Each structure stands twice: as structure tokens, then as C-alpha cells.
Amino acid sequence: MTLVAPRQLATPQQRLERLYAESREDLYAYLASLLGDRTLAEDVTALAFERAFRRRRLFNPRRGSERAWLFGIARNAALDELRRRGRSAALAGDLAAEESSREDHLEGVLRRTMVQVALGVLSARERELIALKFHAELSNPEIARVLGVSESNAGTMLHRAITKLRKACDAQA
């Protein structure tokens, strides 16, 4: 796969190659969080890129960024897989932290555990909002497009989810 400079990306194929290189790790992290199963997340990540490849000519930049378009495809693929398996979406909330010393390691483990427990208090929709914002690193307008809601609604829902998560973390401290 040969990548070219952004201004030379003339074909949908080349844009998709760039999108893959820039988004594959974030997309996988989002799907692993959404599905709670790393192996399944690998499969759905591949499926999302396959679907994006097949539909690459349908991308419309007036409807949002390619990244948001890709995360929307991935979300739909994950929901399809969950429906196929007859499961409800349970976000695991697997957060990674840099650990440079034993003390930092212990603090990181405690913090991740506290956040994972606090995520359990949130609804599936709230956990998905958190994952889209912090794993996928999408903007509020991009989240709105992925979820099919207005930008103000996405912002409000995200704010409420973060507030609820903070309160749940504070209650454990």
C-alpha cells in the first residue's frame, strides 16, 4: 500500500488508504470498547474497512468527515454483529495508561478499575458516547452524525454522560 501526500489524494481508493493508516488503531479501540471482546473487535474492524472500501464512492464530504463516516460504518457493523449474536451492547471501558514506574502502575490500575466500575453505572448509550469521544476522538458534530442526532443533542447527551461518570468516580474515591 503506497500512501501519497494529502493534496495528491485524487481517488477514493487513495483517500481510503490514508483513512485506514490514520484511523485503524482508534477504530479498533472504539470497537473493542463497544463490543467488550477484542477478537470480535478485530473482525468488526476488518468488516468496517471492507464496507468502507465497497462504499468508498458514496462518501459525501458535505455530510461530514471521512473519519466520522467510517466510525458510523463501524458502529453499524458492530450493532449488526451484536444483533446477529443476540447480545446487547455492553461497553467494557478498557482504558490504557502509560506506566513508567511501579507506583505509576499501581495508580494507573486503581484509576482504570475505578473508571471501569463507574462506566458500569452508565447506560449503554452513555458508554457509547464516552467511547466515541475518547476512544474514537470524534468531535461533537461527528458524534451527532454517527448517532443520527442533532449536534446540540449530542453535546447535551455527552455532557450528561461525562457528568454522570465523574459523579460515579467521585463516589468511589
VEXDREN-2710 file (C-alpha; in Angstrom, 1 decimal):
% VEXDREN-2710
k/r/px/py/pz
1/MET/0.0/0.0/0.0
2/THR/1.6/3.3/-1.1
3/LEU/0.5/6.5/0.6
4/VAL/0.6/9.8/-1.1
5/ALA/0.6/13.4/0.1
6/PRO/-3.0/14.6/1.1
7/ARG/-3.2/17.2/-1.7
8/GLN/-2.5/14.4/-4.2
9/LEU/-5.3/12.1/-3.0
10/ALA/-7.4/12.2/-6.0
11/THR/-9.1/8.8/-6.0
12/PRO/-11.5/7.3/-3.4
13/GLN/-9.0/4.4/-3.1
14/GLN/-6.2/6.6/-2.1
15/ARG/-8.3/8.5/0.4
16/LEU/-9.4/5.2/1.9
17/GLU/-5.8/4.1/2.2
18/ARG/-5.0/7.3/4.1
19/LEU/-8.0/6.9/6.3
20/TYR/-7.0/3.3/7.1
21/ALA/-3.5/4.4/8.1
22/GLU/-4.8/7.3/10.3
23/SER/-7.8/5.5/11.9
24/ARG/-7.3/1.8/12.2
25/GLU/-6.0/1.9/15.8
26/ASP/-8.6/4.3/17.0
27/LEU/-11.4/2.4/15.3
28/TYR/-10.2/-0.9/16.8
29/ALA/-10.1/0.8/20.3
30/TYR/-13.6/2.1/19.8
31/LEU/-15.0/-1.3/18.7
32/ALA/-13.2/-3.1/21.5
33/SER/-14.8/-0.7/24.0
34/LEU/-18.2/-1.1/22.3
35/LEU/-18.2/-4.8/22.0
36/GLY/-16.2/-5.8/25.1
37/ASP/-14.4/-8.5/23.0
38/ARG/-11.0/-7.8/21.4
39/THR/-11.2/-10.7/19.0
40/LEU/-14.6/-9.7/17.8
41/ALA/-13.4/-6.1/17.6
42/GLU/-10.7/-7.2/15.2
43/ASP/-13.2/-8.9/13.0
44/VAL/-15.6/-6.0/13.0
45/THR/-12.7/-3.5/12.3
46/ALA/-11.9/-5.5/9.2
47/LEU/-15.5/-5.7/8.2
48/ALA/-15.9/-1.9/8.7
49/PHE/-13.0/-1.2/6.4
50/GLU/-14.3/-3.7/3.9
51/ARG/-17.7/-2.0/3.9
52/ALA/-16.0/1.4/3.6
53/PHE/-14.0/0.1/0.6
54/ARG/-17.1/-1.1/-1.2
55/ARG/-18.9/2.1/-0.5
56/ARG/-15.9/4.5/-1.0
57/ARG/-17.5/6.3/-3.9
58/LEU/-20.6/7.0/-1.9
59/PHE/-18.8/9.2/0.6
60/ASN/-20.2/12.7/0.6
61/PRO/-17.9/15.4/2.2
62/ARG/-20.9/17.7/2.7
63/ARG/-22.3/15.2/5.2
64/GLY/-19.2/15.1/7.4
65/SER/-15.6/14.0/7.6
66/GLU/-14.4/10.7/6.3
67/ARG/-13.4/9.7/9.8
68/ALA/-17.0/10.2/11.1
69/TRP/-18.3/8.3/8.1
70/LEU/-16.0/5.4/8.8
71/PHE/-17.0/5.3/12.5
72/GLY/-20.6/5.3/11.5
73/ILE/-20.0/2.3/9.3
74/ALA/-18.1/0.6/12.1
75/ARG/-20.9/1.3/14.6
76/ASN/-23.5/-0.2/12.3
77/ALA/-21.3/-3.2/11.7
78/ALA/-20.9/-3.7/15.4
79/LEU/-24.6/-3.4/16.0
80/ASP/-25.3/-5.8/13.2
81/GLU/-22.8/-8.3/14.8
82/LEU/-24.4/-7.9/18.2
83/ARG/-27.9/-8.4/16.8
84/ARG/-26.6/-11.5/14.9
85/ARG/-25.2/-12.8/18.1
86/GLY/-28.4/-11.9/20.0
87/ARG/-26.5/-9.8/22.6
88/SER/-26.9/-6.3/23.8
89/ALA/-24.1/-3.8/23.5
90/ALA/-22.1/-3.8/26.7
91/LEU/-19.3/-1.3/26.8
92/ALA/-16.3/-2.6/28.6
93/GLY/-14.5/0.7/29.1
94/ASP/-11.0/-0.7/28.7
95/LEU/-8.7/2.3/29.3
96/ALA/-5.0/2.2/28.7
97/ALA/-2.4/4.4/30.6
98/GLU/1.3/4.9/30.3
99/GLU/3.1/3.2/33.2
100/SER/6.7/4.2/33.7
101/SER/7.2/3.0/37.3
102/ARG/5.7/0.6/39.8
103/GLU/4.0/3.4/41.7
104/ASP/2.6/4.8/38.4
105/HIS/1.5/1.3/37.5
106/LEU/-0.4/0.8/40.8
107/GLU/-2.0/4.2/40.5
108/GLY/-3.0/3.5/36.9
109/VAL/-4.5/0.2/37.8
110/LEU/-6.6/1.8/40.5
111/ARG/-7.7/4.6/38.3
112/ARG/-8.7/2.2/35.4
113/THR/-10.5/0.0/37.8
114/MET/-12.4/3.0/39.3
115/VAL/-13.4/4.2/35.8
116/GLN/-14.4/0.7/34.7
117/VAL/-16.7/0.4/37.7
118/ALA/-18.0/3.9/37.2
119/LEU/-18.7/3.0/33.5
120/GLY/-20.9/0.2/34.7
121/VAL/-23.3/2.8/36.2
122/LEU/-23.8/4.4/32.8
123/SER/-26.3/3.2/30.2
124/ALA/-25.1/1.5/27.0
125/ARG/-25.9/4.8/25.1
126/GLU/-23.8/6.8/27.6
127/ARG/-20.9/4.4/27.4
128/GLU/-21.1/4.6/23.6
129/LEU/-20.9/8.4/23.8
130/ILE/-17.8/8.2/26.0
131/ALA/-16.2/5.7/23.6
132/LEU/-16.9/7.9/20.6
133/LYS/-15.5/10.9/22.3
134/PHE/-12.4/9.5/24.0
135/HIS/-11.6/6.3/22.1
136/ALA/-12.6/7.4/18.6
137/GLU/-11.6/11.1/19.3
138/LEU/-14.6/12.4/17.4
139/SER/-15.9/15.9/17.7
140/ASN/-19.4/16.6/18.9
141/PRO/-20.7/17.3/15.3
142/GLU/-19.1/14.0/14.1
143/ILE/-20.7/12.1/17.1
144/ALA/-24.0/13.6/16.1
145/ARG/-23.6/12.3/12.6
146/VAL/-22.6/8.9/13.7
147/LEU/-25.6/8.6/16.1
148/GLY/-28.1/10.3/13.8
149/VAL/-29.0/13.1/16.3
150/SER/-28.6/16.9/16.3
151/GLU/-25.3/18.5/17.3
152/SER/-26.9/20.1/20.3
153/ASN/-28.5/16.8/21.4
154/ALA/-25.1/15.0/21.0
155/GLY/-23.4/17.7/23.1
156/THR/-26.0/17.6/25.8
157/MET/-26.0/13.8/26.0
158/LEU/-22.2/13.7/26.1
159/HIS/-22.1/16.4/28.8
160/ARG/-24.6/14.4/30.9
161/ALA/-22.7/11.2/30.4
162/ILE/-19.4/12.7/31.5
163/THR/-21.0/14.4/34.5
164/LYS/-22.6/11.0/35.5
165/LEU/-19.2/9.3/35.0
166/ARG/-17.4/11.9/37.2
167/LYS/-20.0/11.5/39.9
168/ALA/-19.7/7.7/39.8
169/CYS/-15.8/8.1/40.1
170/ASP/-16.1/10.6/42.9
171/ALA/-18.5/8.2/44.8
172/GLN/-15.8/5.5/44.7
173/ALA/-12.9/7.8/45.8
END
